[in-house]
Amino acid sequence: SSAASDVYKRQTWVSMLALAMVVYLPAALGAELLMFDDIYFFGPDNPEFQAGFWTVLTEPIANAYLPVAHVSLWLDYTLGSGESWLPHLHALLLHAVVGVVVTRLLLQLGIGALAAHVAAAIFVVHPAMGESVAWVSSRKSLLSGLFVFLALFQTVRFAHKPSVVRAVLLALLAAAAMLSNATSVVLPLLSVGTVLWSRGPKQRWFAPAVLFAVTVPIALYHTQVAAAQGTLAGGDAMTRLQQVPGAFWHYLTTAVWPTQLNLLYPEVDTLARFRDQWLPGLIALGAFVLVGVVAWFWRATRPLAAGLLAFVIALLPFNTAFPASSIAAADRYLYLAIPGVALAVVGAFALTHRRAPWLAALLVAPLLWLGASRAHDFGSEAQVWQASLAVDDDNAVAHYNLAVATWNTAVRGRRELPVEEYEQHLNAAIRSARYPIHELRARRKLLPMQMMRADYDKASANALAAIAAGRAQLARESNQTRRALASRDLLQAK
């Protein structure tokens, strides 16, 4: 009935908002902006945001053209005068809304009310979502999730009752998703499964056709922008294909056992691990696809099948065979995938006991505790890099950024710089560097300290090593824009 539907809607909104607030609000109230990437949107040198709405809408920012995400952040910047509380609160509310949309999508597909709410709750509190919610710069993941799941929800409605108006709405949602984050490219594939699940006239297949027609051209444009900005990763095809099973294994273990999350996984080392983990990854990937396809044909096992296959499809842009980014792995890449694994978990429980959703709900408590802890890791620059090093101490970027955070904290607080700690992290960054640019940056920070101590032997050796790292970085670059940056870095080192 309509009254019962209204009750369900209120329960959905209250439960998702309450869970998001419990996990993220305490951390958000005192959280700072992270100058690792937030500086592109909220930093003092922010020409695009300062230029105004039209520039934000039309120009690439931080090597990507994502006007929907960038306008969202620009509104926070403008309305909040650059303060940190508004973007953090905005992200929390967006995440809760995505949880509501996921719930409504599952209900629309015929999943029971309790099972749908439990699956969405697992998604909302999952600690791997912390990077997307607690880190302001990941707004693109939240908006991508919002528009992708809204498009799937409208796909089900279109399947039941096709119309030109709903087709236009699907096209607009697909464009908004793609202009929030290029990883929304999986939307048409997810819509195929949604249409297969939904009953309706043959015209329901126009929905995936519309989504493909909108998504593919925007995806090609994103590829052109990434190539122009030099953010596409290289490597021969065979090497990249060897990484695919290991990449899947990484995301599967991260989703199932999210206790070793890292803001920035060391790229080169991570890719080597992917290649080493090809066997368990291949077995897991094959099992997900096989079980998903077989289980699809029975009504009782279809939620399990849908969850397994949705998890695989949502991770396609992150298999490293054709990467959209030079970043090998990131927890935010799981934002579209976690609802799938949550549905699979609830579906698996449903096969074992008639009270299965209540049993699956027991997972929410430990995930909520881990999620709240992860949210606090993003409270400040120092906290996030300390958390990163606690997972993997052999991380040049984390050591370097922690050194910078140590310097900034001393300057802002007008306190004496802890020189020994500062130099320890810079030296660790040099030892751990897998890319010449990371070594170069650390050596340039270390040089003034050596000069102030009149340690000219070490200073001269450090300067020559910095120049060598600058030359090595320039030799690595082929993109014109990135060669210009590398040339500038080498000139500064000299």
VENKANOR-V13860 format. One record per backbone hydrogen bond with DSSP energy under -1.0 kcal/mol. NH is the residue of the N-H (numbers start at 1). CO is the residue of the C=O. E is the energy in kcal/mol with one decimal. If there is no record, write none. Layout:
NH;CO;E + NH;CO;E
This chain:
5;1;-2.1 + 6;2;-2.2 + 7;3;-1.9 + 8;4;-2.4 + 9;5;-2.4 + 10;6;-2.3 + 11;7;-2.7 + 12;8;-2.5 + 13;9;-2.5 + 14;10;-2.7 + 15;11;-2.6 + 16;12;-2.5 + 17;13;-2.2 + 18;14;-2.4 + 19;15;-2.3 + 20;16;-2.3 + 21;17;-2.2 + 22;18;-2.4 + 23;19;-2.1 + 24;20;-2.6 + 25;21;-1.7 + 28;24;-2.5 + 29;25;-2.0 + 32;379;-2.9 + 38;34;-2.1 + 40;37;-1.9 + 41;38;-1.8 + 42;38;-3.2 + 43;39;-1.2 + 50;46;-2.2 + 51;47;-1.8 + 56;52;-1.9 + 57;53;-2.3 + 58;54;-1.5 + 59;55;-2.4 + 61;64;-2.8 + 64;61;-1.1 + 68;179;-1.4 + 70;66;-2.7 + 71;67;-2.6 + 72;68;-1.7 + 73;69;-2.0 + 74;70;-2.5 + 75;71;-2.4 + 76;72;-1.4 + 77;73;-2.5 + 78;74;-2.7 + 79;75;-3.0 + 80;76;-2.2 + 82;77;-1.1 + 83;80;-2.2 + 88;84;-1.5 + 89;85;-2.5 + 90;86;-3.0 + 91;87;-2.2 + 92;88;-2.0 + 93;89;-2.3 + 94;90;-2.5 + 95;91;-2.4 + 96;92;-2.0 + 97;93;-2.2 + 98;94;-2.4 + 99;95;-2.1 + 100;96;-1.9 + 101;97;-2.5 + 102;98;-2.7 + 103;99;-2.0 + 104;100;-2.6 + 105;101;-2.5 + 106;102;-2.3 + 107;103;-2.4 + 108;104;-2.3 + 109;105;-1.5 + 110;107;-1.4 + 111;106;-2.4 + 116;112;-2.9 + 117;113;-2.1 + 118;114;-2.4 + 119;115;-2.4 + 120;116;-2.1 + 121;117;-2.3 + 122;118;-2.3 + 123;119;-1.8 + 124;120;-2.5 + 125;121;-2.2 + 126;122;-1.1 + 129;126;-1.9 + 130;127;-1.7 + 133;129;-1.9 + 134;130;-2.8 + 138;135;-2.1 + 139;136;-1.4 + 141;138;-1.5 + 142;138;-1.2 + 143;139;-2.5 + 144;140;-2.2 + 145;141;-2.5 + 146;142;-2.5 + 147;143;-2.5 + 148;144;-2.6 + 149;145;-2.4 + 150;146;-1.9 + 151;147;-2.2 + 152;148;-2.1 + 153;149;-2.2 + 154;150;-2.4 + 155;151;-1.8 + 156;152;-1.8 + 157;153;-1.6 + 158;154;-2.7 + 159;155;-2.5 + 160;156;-1.7 + 161;157;-2.3 + 167;163;-1.8 + 168;164;-2.3 + 169;165;-2.2 + 170;166;-2.4 + 171;167;-2.0 + 172;168;-2.3 + 173;169;-2.4 + 174;170;-2.5 + 175;171;-2.2 + 176;172;-2.4 + 177;173;-2.4 + 178;174;-2.5 + 179;175;-2.1 + 180;177;-1.0 + 181;177;-2.1 + 184;181;-1.8 + 185;182;-1.5 + 186;183;-1.1 + 187;184;-2.4 + 190;186;-2.3 + 191;187;-2.2 + 192;188;-1.4 + 193;189;-1.3 + 194;190;-1.8 + 195;191;-2.6 + 196;192;-2.4 + 197;193;-2.0 + 198;194;-1.9 + 204;201;-2.0 + 205;202;-1.8 + 206;203;-2.1 + 207;204;-1.4 + 209;205;-1.3 + 210;206;-2.6 + 211;207;-2.2 + 212;208;-2.7 + 213;209;-2.3 + 214;210;-1.7 + 215;211;-2.6 + 216;212;-2.2 + 218;214;-1.1 + 219;215;-2.5 + 220;216;-2.2 + 221;217;-1.9 + 222;218;-2.4 + 223;219;-1.9 + 224;220;-1.9 + 225;221;-2.3 + 226;222;-2.7 + 227;223;-2.4 + 228;224;-2.4 + 229;225;-2.3 + 231;226;-2.3 + 240;236;-2.1 + 241;237;-2.4 + 242;238;-1.7 + 244;241;-1.2 + 247;243;-2.4 + 248;244;-2.1 + 249;245;-2.4 + 250;246;-2.3 + 251;247;-2.1 + 252;248;-2.5 + 253;249;-2.6 + 254;250;-2.2 + 255;251;-2.2 + 256;252;-2.4 + 257;253;-2.7 + 259;257;-2.1 + 270;266;-2.9 + 271;267;-2.4 + 272;268;-1.9 + 273;269;-2.1 + 274;270;-2.3 + 275;271;-2.0 + 276;272;-1.9 + 277;273;-1.7 + 281;277;-1.8 + 282;278;-2.6 + 283;279;-2.4 + 284;280;-2.5 + 285;281;-2.8 + 286;282;-2.6 + 287;283;-2.4 + 288;284;-2.5 + 289;285;-2.2 + 290;286;-2.8 + 291;287;-2.7 + 292;288;-2.1 + 293;289;-2.6 + 294;290;-2.5 + 295;291;-3.0 + 297;294;-1.2 + 298;295;-1.3 + 305;301;-2.4 + 306;302;-3.3 + 307;303;-2.2 + 308;304;-2.3 + 309;305;-2.5 + 310;306;-2.5 + 311;307;-2.0 + 312;308;-1.7 + 313;309;-2.6 + 314;310;-2.6 + 316;313;-1.6 + 318;315;-1.8 + 319;316;-1.2 + 333;330;-1.3 + 334;331;-2.0 + 335;332;-1.6 + 338;334;-2.5 + 341;337;-1.6 + 342;338;-2.6 + 343;339;-2.2 + 344;340;-2.3 + 345;341;-2.2 + 346;342;-2.3 + 347;343;-2.8 + 348;344;-2.4 + 349;345;-2.3 + 350;346;-2.0 + 352;349;-1.8 + 353;349;-1.4 + 356;353;-1.5 + 359;355;-1.4 + 360;356;-2.9 + 361;357;-1.8 + 362;359;-1.1 + 363;360;-1.9 + 364;361;-1.5 + 367;363;-1.7 + 368;364;-2.7 + 369;365;-2.1 + 370;366;-2.4 + 371;367;-2.8 + 372;368;-2.5 + 373;369;-1.9 + 374;370;-2.3 + 375;371;-2.2 + 376;372;-1.6 + 378;375;-1.2 + 379;376;-1.8 + 384;380;-2.2 + 385;381;-1.8 + 386;382;-2.2 + 387;383;-2.4 + 388;384;-1.7 + 389;385;-2.2 + 390;386;-1.6 + 392;388;-2.1 + 395;393;-1.3 + 399;395;-2.2 + 400;396;-2.6 + 401;397;-2.7 + 402;398;-2.1 + 403;399;-2.0 + 404;400;-2.2 + 405;401;-2.5 + 406;402;-2.3 + 407;403;-2.1 + 408;404;-2.8 + 409;405;-2.5 + 410;406;-1.8 + 411;407;-2.3 + 412;408;-3.0 + 413;409;-2.2 + 415;410;-2.7 + 419;417;-1.8 + 422;418;-2.6 + 423;419;-2.8 + 424;420;-2.1 + 425;421;-1.9 + 426;422;-1.5 + 427;423;-2.7 + 428;424;-2.2 + 429;425;-2.1 + 430;426;-1.9 + 431;427;-2.3 + 432;428;-2.3 + 433;429;-1.0 + 439;435;-1.3 + 440;436;-2.7 + 441;437;-2.3 + 442;438;-1.7 + 443;439;-2.5 + 444;440;-2.2 + 445;441;-1.5 + 446;442;-1.9 + 447;443;-1.9 + 450;446;-1.7 + 451;447;-2.2 + 452;448;-2.3 + 453;449;-1.2 + 454;451;-1.4 + 455;450;-2.7 + 456;454;-1.5 + 459;455;-2.3 + 460;456;-2.7 + 461;457;-2.1 + 462;458;-2.6 + 463;459;-2.4 + 464;460;-2.3 + 465;461;-2.0 + 466;462;-2.1 + 467;463;-2.1 + 468;464;-2.1 + 469;465;-2.3 + 470;466;-2.3 + 471;467;-2.4 + 472;468;-2.2 + 473;469;-2.3 + 474;470;-2.1 + 475;471;-2.1 + 483;479;-2.4 + 484;480;-1.9 + 485;481;-1.7 + 486;482;-2.5 + 487;483;-2.5 + 488;484;-2.0 + 489;485;-2.3 + 490;486;-2.3 + 491;487;-2.4 + 492;488;-2.4 + 493;489;-2.1 + 494;490;-2.4
